[in-house]
Amino acid sequence: QVQLVESGGGLVQPGGSLRLSCAASGSTFSIDAMGWYRQGPGEQRELVARITRSGSTKYADSVKGRFTISRDNAKNTVYLQMNSLKPEDTAVYYCKADTIGFGGFWAQGTQVTVFS
């Protein structure tokens, strides 16, 4: 079992920045990758960014050049630095951990609102 706790969401003006954090606990030895997903109003949940334990990353085209995912394996924590935020980035952001042998686990979600 893996538990995930998110922090860092909030209200920000267009062009501003936010940094999301996601800390994992429990069977963290089994985590192979962690990622961020988001779901806007009336939209499906989509992948924003993902990073493996070895450091390989993947980004949605809509956030490339603006968002950066990073992780601290020792602290079992993943971060999402979001710069140049746009109103279209408004969504609930969910952290997810992918494990070897235990499936996937989701955090509770944190609201990010970009509005002037």
Disulfide bonds with the S-S distance in Angstrom:
Cys22-Cys95 2.15
